[in-house]
């Protein structure tokens, strides 16, 4: 099931579990979350692998155990975020 960027934003904001399920169902889709604000969110365990997060704000969010491998993080803000055991490569 493909979805446009606004639907992807709503999904990740609503539930990391549902987001990860969608990622497993649609492994060939490269999510587009460029410029999105995901501030002060608990995104622990989120699958952001190969996701376009350019210019996204993840400030003060928790990304513990998340997969950010292959993600485009150019100009993304991770200030005061926590990413223990997160995967970046």
PDB file of N, CA, C and O in Angstrom:
ATOM      1  N   UNK A   1       0.842  -1.178   0.000  1.00  0.00           N
ATOM      2  CA  UNK A   1       0.000   0.000   0.000  1.00  0.00           C
ATOM      3  C   UNK A   1       0.888   1.242   0.000  1.00  0.00           C
ATOM      4  O   UNK A   1       1.609   1.487   0.967  1.00  0.00           O
ATOM      5  N   UNK A   2       0.842   2.008  -1.052  1.00  0.00           N
ATOM      6  CA  UNK A   2       1.595   3.252  -1.082  1.00  0.00           C
ATOM      7  C   UNK A   2       0.737   4.358  -0.483  1.00  0.00           C
ATOM      8  O   UNK A   2      -0.492   4.278  -0.476  1.00  0.00           O
ATOM      9  N   UNK A   3       1.403   5.387   0.017  1.00  0.00           N
ATOM     10  CA  UNK A   3       0.680   6.528   0.569  1.00  0.00           C
ATOM     11  C   UNK A   3       1.497   7.780   0.320  1.00  0.00           C
ATOM     12  O   UNK A   3       2.723   7.729   0.220  1.00  0.00           O
ATOM     13  N   UNK A   4       0.799   8.909   0.222  1.00  0.00           N
ATOM     14  CA  UNK A   4       1.511  10.156  -0.033  1.00  0.00           C
ATOM     15  C   UNK A   4       2.181  10.649   1.257  1.00  0.00           C
ATOM     16  O   UNK A   4       1.984  10.085   2.333  1.00  0.00           O
ATOM     17  N   UNK A   5       2.972  11.711   1.119  1.00  0.00           N
ATOM     18  CA  UNK A   5       3.772  12.205   2.237  1.00  0.00           C
ATOM     19  C   UNK A   5       2.917  12.608   3.433  1.00  0.00           C
ATOM     20  O   UNK A   5       3.299  12.340   4.572  1.00  0.00           O
ATOM     21  N   UNK A   6       1.779  13.240   3.207  1.00  0.00           N
ATOM     22  CA  UNK A   6       0.946  13.671   4.337  1.00  0.00           C
ATOM     23  C   UNK A   6       0.395  12.465   5.100  1.00  0.00           C
ATOM     24  O   UNK A   6       0.267  12.512   6.324  1.00  0.00           O
ATOM     25  N   UNK A   7       0.071  11.399   4.390  1.00  0.00           N
ATOM     26  CA  UNK A   7      -0.396  10.173   5.052  1.00  0.00           C
ATOM     27  C   UNK A   7       0.732   9.523   5.845  1.00  0.00           C
ATOM     28  O   UNK A   7       0.504   8.989   6.931  1.00  0.00           O
ATOM     29  N   UNK A   8       1.955   9.568   5.302  1.00  0.00           N
ATOM     30  CA  UNK A   8       3.110   9.014   6.000  1.00  0.00           C
ATOM     31  C   UNK A   8       3.357   9.782   7.296  1.00  0.00           C
ATOM     32  O   UNK A   8       3.654   9.181   8.329  1.00  0.00           O
ATOM     33  N   UNK A   9       3.235  11.093   7.245  1.00  0.00           N
ATOM     34  CA  UNK A   9       3.434  11.926   8.438  1.00  0.00           C
ATOM     35  C   UNK A   9       2.398  11.578   9.500  1.00  0.00           C
ATOM     36  O   UNK A   9       2.741  11.403  10.669  1.00  0.00           O
ATOM     37  N   UNK A  10       1.142  11.479   9.104  1.00  0.00           N
ATOM     38  CA  UNK A  10       0.087  11.124  10.062  1.00  0.00           C
ATOM     39  C   UNK A  10       0.353   9.752  10.682  1.00  0.00           C
ATOM     40  O   UNK A  10       0.149   9.556  11.880  1.00  0.00           O
ATOM     41  N   UNK A  11       0.805   8.815   9.869  1.00  0.00           N
ATOM     42  CA  UNK A  11       1.047   7.462  10.354  1.00  0.00           C
ATOM     43  C   UNK A  11       2.164   7.430  11.387  1.00  0.00           C
ATOM     44  O   UNK A  11       1.991   6.846  12.457  1.00  0.00           O
ATOM     45  N   UNK A  12       3.297   8.042  11.094  1.00  0.00           N
ATOM     46  CA  UNK A  12       4.415   7.989  12.039  1.00  0.00           C
ATOM     47  C   UNK A  12       4.078   8.745  13.318  1.00  0.00           C
ATOM     48  O   UNK A  12       4.530   8.355  14.395  1.00  0.00           O
ATOM     49  N   UNK A  13       3.298   9.810  13.227  1.00  0.00           N
ATOM     50  CA  UNK A  13       2.895  10.549  14.430  1.00  0.00           C
ATOM     51  C   UNK A  13       1.903   9.757  15.275  1.00  0.00           C
ATOM     52  O   UNK A  13       1.845   9.933  16.492  1.00  0.00           O
ATOM     53  N   UNK A  14       1.139   8.904  14.652  1.00  0.00           N
ATOM     54  CA  UNK A  14       0.110   8.169  15.390  1.00  0.00           C
ATOM     55  C   UNK A  14       0.665   6.957  16.130  1.00  0.00           C
ATOM     56  O   UNK A  14       0.236   6.668  17.247  1.00  0.00           O
ATOM     57  N   UNK A  15       1.622   6.236  15.516  1.00  0.00           N
ATOM     58  CA  UNK A  15       2.085   5.001  16.148  1.00  0.00           C
ATOM     59  C   UNK A  15       3.343   4.470  15.470  1.00  0.00           C
ATOM     60  O   UNK A  15       3.359   4.230  14.263  1.00  0.00           O
ATOM     61  N   UNK A  16       4.387   4.291  16.256  1.00  0.00           N
ATOM     62  CA  UNK A  16       5.611   3.685  15.736  1.00  0.00           C
ATOM     63  C   UNK A  16       5.333   2.255  15.285  1.00  0.00           C
ATOM     64  O   UNK A  16       5.860   1.807  14.267  1.00  0.00           O
ATOM     65  N   UNK A  17       4.512   1.546  16.037  1.00  0.00           N
ATOM     66  CA  UNK A  17       4.201   0.162  15.693  1.00  0.00           C
ATOM     67  C   UNK A  17       3.513   0.061  14.334  1.00  0.00           C
ATOM     68  O   UNK A  17       3.875  -0.784  13.515  1.00  0.00           O
ATOM     69  N   UNK A  18       2.527   0.914  14.096  1.00  0.00           N
ATOM     70  CA  UNK A  18       1.832   0.890  12.803  1.00  0.00           C
ATOM     71  C   UNK A  18       2.759   1.322  11.676  1.00  0.00           C
ATOM     72  O   UNK A  18       2.704   0.776  10.574  1.00  0.00           O
ATOM     73  N   UNK A  19       3.615   2.310  11.957  1.00  0.00           N
ATOM     74  CA  UNK A  19       4.599   2.756  10.966  1.00  0.00           C
ATOM     75  C   UNK A  19       5.505   1.589  10.571  1.00  0.00           C
ATOM     76  O   UNK A  19       5.726   1.338   9.386  1.00  0.00           O
ATOM     77  N   UNK A  20       6.021   0.885  11.568  1.00  0.00           N
ATOM     78  CA  UNK A  20       6.919  -0.232  11.286  1.00  0.00           C
ATOM     79  C   UNK A  20       6.207  -1.355  10.536  1.00  0.00           C
ATOM     80  O   UNK A  20       6.807  -1.994   9.672  1.00  0.00           O
ATOM     81  N   UNK A  21       4.947  -1.603  10.852  1.00  0.00           N
ATOM     82  CA  UNK A  21       4.171  -2.604  10.115  1.00  0.00           C
ATOM     83  C   UNK A  21       4.053  -2.200   8.643  1.00  0.00           C
ATOM     84  O   UNK A  21       4.235  -3.029   7.752  1.00  0.00           O
ATOM     85  N   UNK A  22       3.750  -0.932   8.393  1.00  0.00           N
ATOM     86  CA  UNK A  22       3.630  -0.440   7.017  1.00  0.00           C
ATOM     87  C   UNK A  22       4.966  -0.591   6.282  1.00  0.00           C
ATOM     88  O   UNK A  22       4.995  -0.968   5.110  1.00  0.00           O
ATOM     89  N   UNK A  23       6.067  -0.296   6.975  1.00  0.00           N
ATOM     90  CA  UNK A  23       7.388  -0.442   6.351  1.00  0.00           C
ATOM     91  C   UNK A  23       7.645  -1.888   5.942  1.00  0.00           C
ATOM     92  O   UNK A  23       8.223  -2.136   4.884  1.00  0.00           O
ATOM     93  N   UNK A  24       7.220  -2.846   6.768  1.00  0.00           N
ATOM     94  CA  UNK A  24       7.402  -4.259   6.434  1.00  0.00           C
ATOM     95  C   UNK A  24       6.515  -4.666   5.257  1.00  0.00           C
ATOM     96  O   UNK A  24       6.920  -5.474   4.421  1.00  0.00           O
ATOM     97  N   UNK A  25       5.309  -4.108   5.196  1.00  0.00           N
ATOM     98  CA  UNK A  25       4.381  -4.435   4.110  1.00  0.00           C
ATOM     99  C   UNK A  25       4.804  -3.816   2.780  1.00  0.00           C
ATOM    100  O   UNK A  25       4.479  -4.350   1.719  1.00  0.00           O
ATOM    101  N   UNK A  26       5.523  -2.699   2.828  1.00  0.00           N
ATOM    102  CA  UNK A  26       5.919  -1.965   1.616  1.00  0.00           C
ATOM    103  C   UNK A  26       7.424  -1.698   1.619  1.00  0.00           C
ATOM    104  O   UNK A  26       7.839  -0.541   1.687  1.00  0.00           O
ATOM    105  N   UNK A  27       8.242  -2.737   1.548  1.00  0.00           N
ATOM    106  CA  UNK A  27       9.689  -2.545   1.662  1.00  0.00           C
ATOM    107  C   UNK A  27      10.314  -1.759   0.506  1.00  0.00           C
ATOM    108  O   UNK A  27      11.423  -1.245   0.649  1.00  0.00           O
ATOM    109  N   UNK A  28       9.637  -1.656  -0.618  1.00  0.00           N
ATOM    110  CA  UNK A  28      10.199  -0.945  -1.764  1.00  0.00           C
ATOM    111  C   UNK A  28       9.878   0.541  -1.772  1.00  0.00           C
ATOM    112  O   UNK A  28      10.378   1.274  -2.626  1.00  0.00           O
ATOM    113  N   UNK A  29       9.051   1.001  -0.833  1.00  0.00           N
ATOM    114  CA  UNK A  29       8.688   2.421  -0.759  1.00  0.00           C
ATOM    115  C   UNK A  29       9.727   3.156   0.068  1.00  0.00           C
ATOM    116  O   UNK A  29      10.057   2.741   1.179  1.00  0.00           O
ATOM    117  N   UNK A  30      10.247   4.264  -0.488  1.00  0.00           N
ATOM    118  CA  UNK A  30      11.173   5.114   0.277  1.00  0.00           C
ATOM    119  C   UNK A  30      10.356   6.243   0.895  1.00  0.00           C
ATOM    120  O   UNK A  30       9.914   7.145   0.183  1.00  0.00           O
ATOM    121  N   UNK A  31      10.149   6.206   2.208  1.00  0.00           N
ATOM    122  CA  UNK A  31       9.329   7.234   2.852  1.00  0.00           C
ATOM    123  C   UNK A  31       9.899   8.635   2.675  1.00  0.00           C
ATOM    124  O   UNK A  31      11.113   8.836   2.645  1.00  0.00           O
ATOM    125  N   UNK A  32       8.993   9.590   2.560  1.00  0.00           N
ATOM    126  CA  UNK A  32       9.364  10.989   2.357  1.00  0.00           C
ATOM    127  C   UNK A  32       8.837  11.807   3.534  1.00  0.00           C
ATOM    128  O   UNK A  32       7.655  12.146   3.593  1.00  0.00           O
ATOM    129  N   UNK A  33       9.734  12.115   4.467  1.00  0.00           N
ATOM    130  CA  UNK A  33       9.377  12.920   5.635  1.00  0.00           C
ATOM    131  C   UNK A  33      10.245  14.174   5.706  1.00  0.00           C
ATOM    132  O   UNK A  33      10.491  14.701   6.791  1.00  0.00           O
ATOM    133  N   UNK A  34      10.704  14.645   4.564  1.00  0.00           N
ATOM    134  CA  UNK A  34      11.558  15.832   4.525  1.00  0.00           C
ATOM    135  C   UNK A  34      10.814  17.031   5.106  1.00  0.00           C
ATOM    136  O   UNK A  34       9.668  17.308   4.752  1.00  0.00           O
ATOM    137  N   UNK A  35      11.500  17.735   6.010  1.00  0.00           N
ATOM    138  CA  UNK A  35      10.954  18.953   6.585  1.00  0.00           C
ATOM    139  C   UNK A  35       9.901  18.744   7.667  1.00  0.00           C
ATOM    140  O   UNK A  35       9.376  19.722   8.201  1.00  0.00           O
ATOM    141  N   UNK A  36       9.583  17.521   7.999  1.00  0.00           N
ATOM    142  CA  UNK A  36       8.540  17.247   8.986  1.00  0.00           C
ATOM    143  C   UNK A  36       9.036  17.567  10.406  1.00  0.00           C
ATOM    144  O   UNK A  36      10.225  17.445  10.700  1.00  0.00           O
ATOM    145  N   UNK A  37       8.117  17.973  11.267  1.00  0.00           N
ATOM    146  CA  UNK A  37       8.446  18.216  12.667  1.00  0.00           C
ATOM    147  C   UNK A  37       7.952  17.044  13.506  1.00  0.00           C
ATOM    148  O   UNK A  37       6.752  16.794  13.626  1.00  0.00           O
ATOM    149  N   UNK A  38       8.909  16.344  14.074  1.00  0.00           N
ATOM    150  CA  UNK A  38       8.620  15.220  14.968  1.00  0.00           C
ATOM    151  C   UNK A  38       9.307  15.529  16.300  1.00  0.00           C
ATOM    152  O   UNK A  38      10.180  14.789  16.753  1.00  0.00           O
ATOM    153  N   UNK A  39       8.897  16.628  16.907  1.00  0.00           N
ATOM    154  CA  UNK A  39       9.533  17.183  18.096  1.00  0.00           C
ATOM    155  C   UNK A  39       8.938  16.564  19.356  1.00  0.00           C
ATOM    156  O   UNK A  39       7.728  16.372  19.473  1.00  0.00           O
ATOM    157  N   UNK A  40       9.840  16.258  20.301  1.00  0.00           N
ATOM    158  CA  UNK A  40       9.459  15.719  21.606  1.00  0.00           C
ATOM    159  C   UNK A  40       8.589  14.471  21.498  1.00  0.00           C
ATOM    160  O   UNK A  40       7.617  14.311  22.236  1.00  0.00           O
ATOM    161  N   UNK A  41       8.953  13.589  20.569  1.00  0.00           N
ATOM    162  CA  UNK A  41       8.201  12.349  20.381  1.00  0.00           C
ATOM    163  C   UNK A  41       9.030  11.163  20.829  1.00  0.00           C
ATOM    164  O   UNK A  41      10.258  11.181  20.746  1.00  0.00           O
ATOM    165  N   UNK A  42       8.349  10.132  21.305  1.00  0.00           N
ATOM    166  CA  UNK A  42       9.025   8.873  21.595  1.00  0.00           C
ATOM    167  C   UNK A  42       8.950   8.023  20.332  1.00  0.00           C
ATOM    168  O   UNK A  42       7.917   7.426  20.031  1.00  0.00           O
ATOM    169  N   UNK A  43      10.049   7.979  19.607  1.00  0.00           N
ATOM    170  CA  UNK A  43      10.149   7.228  18.359  1.00  0.00           C
ATOM    171  C   UNK A  43      11.049   6.010  18.545  1.00  0.00           C
ATOM    172  O   UNK A  43      11.667   5.536  17.592  1.00  0.00           O
ATOM    173  N   UNK A  44      11.119   5.515  19.754  1.00  0.00           N
ATOM    174  CA  UNK A  44      11.956   4.357  20.052  1.00  0.00           C
ATOM    175  C   UNK A  44      11.583   3.188  19.151  1.00  0.00           C
ATOM    176  O   UNK A  44      10.414   2.827  19.021  1.00  0.00           O
ATOM    177  N   UNK A  45      12.608   2.606  18.533  1.00  0.00           N
ATOM    178  CA  UNK A  45      12.407   1.430  17.689  1.00  0.00           C
ATOM    179  C   UNK A  45      11.856   1.707  16.308  1.00  0.00           C
ATOM    180  O   UNK A  45      11.546   0.769  15.573  1.00  0.00           O
ATOM    181  N   UNK A  46      11.722   2.979  15.932  1.00  0.00           N
ATOM    182  CA  UNK A  46      11.152   3.306  14.626  1.00  0.00           C
ATOM    183  C   UNK A  46      12.095   2.891  13.492  1.00  0.00           C
ATOM    184  O   UNK A  46      13.316   2.989  13.617  1.00  0.00           O
ATOM    185  N   UNK A  47      11.514   2.432  12.401  1.00  0.00           N
ATOM    186  CA  UNK A  47      12.281   2.066  11.210  1.00  0.00           C
ATOM    187  C   UNK A  47      12.282   3.242  10.243  1.00  0.00           C
ATOM    188  O   UNK A  47      11.359   3.406   9.445  1.00  0.00           O
ATOM    189  N   UNK A  48      13.325   4.057  10.324  1.00  0.00           N
ATOM    190  CA  UNK A  48      13.516   5.173   9.398  1.00  0.00           C
ATOM    191  C   UNK A  48      14.598   4.835   8.375  1.00  0.00           C
ATOM    192  O   UNK A  48      15.162   5.741   7.761  1.00  0.00           O
ATOM    193  N   UNK A  49      14.894   3.565   8.182  1.00  0.00           N
ATOM    194  CA  UNK A  49      15.922   3.195   7.208  1.00  0.00           C
ATOM    195  C   UNK A  49      15.511   3.681   5.827  1.00  0.00           C
ATOM    196  O   UNK A  49      14.356   3.542   5.424  1.00  0.00           O
ATOM    197  N   UNK A  50      16.466   4.251   5.109  1.00  0.00           N
ATOM    198  CA  UNK A  50      16.263   4.761   3.747  1.00  0.00           C
ATOM    199  C   UNK A  50      15.140   5.795   3.646  1.00  0.00           C
ATOM    200  O   UNK A  50      14.535   5.952   2.586  1.00  0.00           O
ATOM    201  N   UNK A  51      14.864   6.494   4.734  1.00  0.00           N
ATOM    202  CA  UNK A  51      13.811   7.510   4.756  1.00  0.00           C
ATOM    203  C   UNK A  51      14.398   8.885   4.473  1.00  0.00           C
ATOM    204  O   UNK A  51      15.486   9.209   4.950  1.00  0.00           O
ATOM    205  N   UNK A  52      13.683   9.692   3.701  1.00  0.00           N
ATOM    206  CA  UNK A  52      14.089  11.075   3.439  1.00  0.00           C
ATOM    207  C   UNK A  52      13.665  11.921   4.634  1.00  0.00           C
ATOM    208  O   UNK A  52      12.490  12.254   4.788  1.00  0.00           O
ATOM    209  N   UNK A  53      14.640  12.264   5.478  1.00  0.00           N
ATOM    210  CA  UNK A  53      14.408  13.104   6.651  1.00  0.00           C
ATOM    211  C   UNK A  53      15.158  14.430   6.532  1.00  0.00           C
ATOM    212  O   UNK A  53      15.401  15.094   7.540  1.00  0.00           O
ATOM    213  N   UNK A  54      15.523  14.815   5.323  1.00  0.00           N
ATOM    214  CA  UNK A  54      16.255  16.066   5.114  1.00  0.00           C
ATOM    215  C   UNK A  54      15.442  17.222   5.691  1.00  0.00           C
ATOM    216  O   UNK A  54      14.241  17.334   5.447  1.00  0.00           O
ATOM    217  N   UNK A  55      16.103  18.069   6.450  1.00  0.00           N
ATOM    218  CA  UNK A  55      15.508  19.258   7.057  1.00  0.00           C
ATOM    219  C   UNK A  55      14.422  18.939   8.091  1.00  0.00           C
ATOM    220  O   UNK A  55      13.709  19.841   8.531  1.00  0.00           O
ATOM    221  N   UNK A  56      14.292  17.678   8.480  1.00  0.00           N
ATOM    222  CA  UNK A  56      13.301  17.306   9.496  1.00  0.00           C
ATOM    223  C   UNK A  56      13.785  17.743  10.874  1.00  0.00           C
ATOM    224  O   UNK A  56      14.987  17.825  11.124  1.00  0.00           O
ATOM    225  N   UNK A  57      12.846  18.020  11.753  1.00  0.00           N
ATOM    226  CA  UNK A  57      13.166  18.372  13.132  1.00  0.00           C
ATOM    227  C   UNK A  57      12.768  17.212  14.034  1.00  0.00           C
ATOM    228  O   UNK A  57      11.590  16.884  14.180  1.00  0.00           O
ATOM    229  N   UNK A  58      13.777  16.608  14.629  1.00  0.00           N
ATOM    230  CA  UNK A  58      13.579  15.507  15.570  1.00  0.00           C
ATOM    231  C   UNK A  58      14.068  15.941  16.952  1.00  0.00           C
ATOM    232  O   UNK A  58      14.479  15.113  17.766  1.00  0.00           O
ATOM    233  N   UNK A  59      14.019  17.230  17.199  1.00  0.00           N
ATOM    234  CA  UNK A  59      14.552  17.801  18.434  1.00  0.00           C
ATOM    235  C   UNK A  59      13.833  17.251  19.662  1.00  0.00           C
ATOM    236  O   UNK A  59      12.609  17.115  19.687  1.00  0.00           O
ATOM    237  N   UNK A  60      14.634  16.940  20.675  1.00  0.00           N
ATOM    238  CA  UNK A  60      14.147  16.441  21.967  1.00  0.00           C
ATOM    239  C   UNK A  60      13.315  15.160  21.845  1.00  0.00           C
ATOM    240  O   UNK A  60      12.506  14.855  22.721  1.00  0.00           O
ATOM    241  N   UNK A  61      13.516  14.423  20.767  1.00  0.00           N
ATOM    242  CA  UNK A  61      12.809  13.150  20.590  1.00  0.00           C
ATOM    243  C   UNK A  61      13.681  11.991  21.042  1.00  0.00           C
ATOM    244  O   UNK A  61      14.905  12.105  21.104  1.00  0.00           O
ATOM    245  N   UNK A  62      13.045  10.888  21.353  1.00  0.00           N
ATOM    246  CA  UNK A  62      13.751   9.677  21.754  1.00  0.00           C
ATOM    247  C   UNK A  62      13.763   8.717  20.574  1.00  0.00           C
ATOM    248  O   UNK A  62      12.715   8.330  20.057  1.00  0.00           O
ATOM    249  N   UNK A  63      14.969   8.338  20.157  1.00  0.00           N
ATOM    250  CA  UNK A  63      15.158   7.454  19.006  1.00  0.00           C
ATOM    251  C   UNK A  63      15.900   6.174  19.412  1.00  0.00           C
ATOM    252  O   UNK A  63      16.562   5.546  18.587  1.00  0.00           O
ATOM    253  N   UNK A  64      15.786   5.803  20.665  1.00  0.00           N
ATOM    254  CA  UNK A  64      16.487   4.619  21.161  1.00  0.00           C
ATOM    255  C   UNK A  64      16.105   3.382  20.345  1.00  0.00           C
ATOM    256  O   UNK A  64      14.926   3.103  20.127  1.00  0.00           O
ATOM    257  N   UNK A  65      17.128   2.652  19.899  1.00  0.00           N
ATOM    258  CA  UNK A  65      16.906   1.412  19.167  1.00  0.00           C
ATOM    259  C   UNK A  65      16.332   1.591  17.770  1.00  0.00           C
ATOM    260  O   UNK A  65      15.884   0.621  17.158  1.00  0.00           O
ATOM    261  N   UNK A  66      16.338   2.802  17.265  1.00  0.00           N
ATOM    262  CA  UNK A  66      15.771   3.069  15.935  1.00  0.00           C
ATOM    263  C   UNK A  66      16.759   2.725  14.826  1.00  0.00           C
ATOM    264  O   UNK A  66      17.969   2.677  15.045  1.00  0.00           O
ATOM    265  N   UNK A  67      16.224   2.490  13.641  1.00  0.00           N
ATOM    266  CA  UNK A  67      17.053   2.204  12.469  1.00  0.00           C
ATOM    267  C   UNK A  67      17.004   3.407  11.538  1.00  0.00           C
ATOM    268  O   UNK A  67      15.981   3.679  10.908  1.00  0.00           O
ATOM    269  N   UNK A  68      18.121   4.123  11.459  1.00  0.00           N
ATOM    270  CA  UNK A  68      18.245   5.287  10.587  1.00  0.00           C
ATOM    271  C   UNK A  68      19.265   5.026   9.476  1.00  0.00           C
ATOM    272  O   UNK A  68      19.760   5.965   8.853  1.00  0.00           O
ATOM    273  N   UNK A  69      19.575   3.760   9.230  1.00  0.00           N
ATOM    274  CA  UNK A  69      20.571   3.415   8.222  1.00  0.00           C
ATOM    275  C   UNK A  69      20.079   3.835   6.837  1.00  0.00           C
ATOM    276  O   UNK A  69      18.952   3.533   6.444  1.00  0.00           O
ATOM    277  N   UNK A  70      20.930   4.524   6.120  1.00  0.00           N
ATOM    278  CA  UNK A  70      20.593   4.968   4.774  1.00  0.00           C
ATOM    279  C   UNK A  70      19.641   6.151   4.728  1.00  0.00           C
ATOM    280  O   UNK A  70      19.252   6.586   3.645  1.00  0.00           O
ATOM    281  N   UNK A  71      19.257   6.682   5.890  1.00  0.00           N
ATOM    282  CA  UNK A  71      18.333   7.826   5.918  1.00  0.00           C
ATOM    283  C   UNK A  71      19.057   9.093   5.463  1.00  0.00           C
ATOM    284  O   UNK A  71      20.243   9.280   5.738  1.00  0.00           O
ATOM    285  N   UNK A  72      18.334   9.943   4.774  1.00  0.00           N
ATOM    286  CA  UNK A  72      18.873  11.248   4.377  1.00  0.00           C
ATOM    287  C   UNK A  72      18.617  12.201   5.539  1.00  0.00           C
ATOM    288  O   UNK A  72      17.488  12.640   5.760  1.00  0.00           O
ATOM    289  N   UNK A  73      19.676  12.515   6.275  1.00  0.00           N
ATOM    290  CA  UNK A  73      19.578  13.390   7.438  1.00  0.00           C
ATOM    291  C   UNK A  73      20.208  14.754   7.192  1.00  0.00           C
ATOM    292  O   UNK A  73      20.511  15.484   8.135  1.00  0.00           O
ATOM    293  N   UNK A  74      20.402  15.093   5.924  1.00  0.00           N
ATOM    294  CA  UNK A  74      21.002  16.394   5.622  1.00  0.00           C
ATOM    295  C   UNK A  74      20.153  17.517   6.209  1.00  0.00           C
ATOM    296  O   UNK A  74      18.948  17.604   5.971  1.00  0.00           O
ATOM    297  N   UNK A  75      20.818  18.369   6.981  1.00  0.00           N
ATOM    298  CA  UNK A  75      20.208  19.537   7.614  1.00  0.00           C
ATOM    299  C   UNK A  75      19.061  19.186   8.563  1.00  0.00           C
ATOM    300  O   UNK A  75      18.272  20.056   8.932  1.00  0.00           O
ATOM    301  N   UNK A  76      18.967  17.925   8.955  1.00  0.00           N
ATOM    302  CA  UNK A  76      17.977  17.530   9.966  1.00  0.00           C
ATOM    303  C   UNK A  76      18.489  17.978  11.336  1.00  0.00           C
ATOM    304  O   UNK A  76      19.697  18.009  11.571  1.00  0.00           O
ATOM    305  N   UNK A  77      17.580  18.320  12.224  1.00  0.00           N
ATOM    306  CA  UNK A  77      17.952  18.744  13.561  1.00  0.00           C
ATOM    307  C   UNK A  77      17.639  17.638  14.554  1.00  0.00           C
ATOM    308  O   UNK A  77      16.499  17.194  14.692  1.00  0.00           O
ATOM    309  N   UNK A  78      18.693  17.207  15.240  1.00  0.00           N
ATOM    310  CA  UNK A  78      18.559  16.171  16.265  1.00  0.00           C
ATOM    311  C   UNK A  78      18.959  16.728  17.629  1.00  0.00           C
ATOM    312  O   UNK A  78      19.321  15.969  18.528  1.00  0.00           O
ATOM    313  N   UNK A  79      18.894  18.045  17.785  1.00  0.00           N
ATOM    314  CA  UNK A  79      19.325  18.672  19.029  1.00  0.00           C
ATOM    315  C   UNK A  79      18.552  18.120  20.215  1.00  0.00           C
ATOM    316  O   UNK A  79      17.326  18.003  20.193  1.00  0.00           O
ATOM    317  N   UNK A  80      19.309  17.786  21.245  1.00  0.00           N
ATOM    318  CA  UNK A  80      18.773  17.263  22.496  1.00  0.00           C
ATOM    319  C   UNK A  80      17.967  15.976  22.331  1.00  0.00           C
ATOM    320  O   UNK A  80      17.194  15.610  23.217  1.00  0.00           O
ATOM    321  N   UNK A  81      18.143  15.296  21.216  1.00  0.00           N
ATOM    322  CA  UNK A  81      17.499  13.997  21.026  1.00  0.00           C
ATOM    323  C   UNK A  81      18.371  12.917  21.639  1.00  0.00           C
ATOM    324  O   UNK A  81      19.574  13.102  21.821  1.00  0.00           O
ATOM    325  N   UNK A  82      17.763  11.809  21.950  1.00  0.00           N
ATOM    326  CA  UNK A  82      18.496  10.670  22.492  1.00  0.00           C
ATOM    327  C   UNK A  82      18.349   9.524  21.507  1.00  0.00           C
ATOM    328  O   UNK A  82      17.253   9.232  21.026  1.00  0.00           O
ATOM    329  N   UNK A  83      19.475   8.880  21.214  1.00  0.00           N
ATOM    330  CA  UNK A  83      19.460   7.793  20.222  1.00  0.00           C
ATOM    331  C   UNK A  83      20.363   6.647  20.691  1.00  0.00           C
ATOM    332  O   UNK A  83      21.296   6.255  19.989  1.00  0.00           O
ATOM    333  N   UNK A  84      20.083   6.128  21.857  1.00  0.00           N
ATOM    334  CA  UNK A  84      20.859   5.007  22.380  1.00  0.00           C
ATOM    335  C   UNK A  84      20.593   3.770  21.543  1.00  0.00           C
ATOM    336  O   UNK A  84      19.450   3.428  21.242  1.00  0.00           O
ATOM    337  N   UNK A  85      21.675   3.115  21.178  1.00  0.00           N
ATOM    338  CA  UNK A  85      21.616   1.880  20.385  1.00  0.00           C
ATOM    339  C   UNK A  85      20.864   2.050  19.074  1.00  0.00           C
ATOM    340  O   UNK A  85      20.329   1.082  18.533  1.00  0.00           O
ATOM    341  N   UNK A  86      20.818   3.270  18.561  1.00  0.00           N
ATOM    342  CA  UNK A  86      20.224   3.514  17.253  1.00  0.00           C
ATOM    343  C   UNK A  86      21.240   3.133  16.173  1.00  0.00           C
ATOM    344  O   UNK A  86      22.450   3.218  16.383  1.00  0.00           O
ATOM    345  N   UNK A  87      20.739   2.726  15.051  1.00  0.00           N
ATOM    346  CA  UNK A  87      21.598   2.325  13.926  1.00  0.00           C
ATOM    347  C   UNK A  87      21.594   3.444  12.881  1.00  0.00           C
ATOM    348  O   UNK A  87      20.544   3.819  12.362  1.00  0.00           O
ATOM    349  N   UNK A  88      22.793   3.973  12.581  1.00  0.00           N
ATOM    350  CA  UNK A  88      22.937   5.042  11.590  1.00  0.00           C
ATOM    351  C   UNK A  88      23.614   4.564  10.320  1.00  0.00           C
ATOM    352  O   UNK A  88      23.597   5.279   9.318  1.00  0.00           O
ATOM    353  N   UNK A  89      24.208   3.381  10.326  1.00  0.00           N
ATOM    354  CA  UNK A  89      24.926   2.890   9.164  1.00  0.00           C
ATOM    355  C   UNK A  89      24.345   1.548   8.748  1.00  0.00           C
ATOM    356  O   UNK A  89      24.808   0.948   7.778  1.00  0.00           O
TER     357      UNK A  89
END
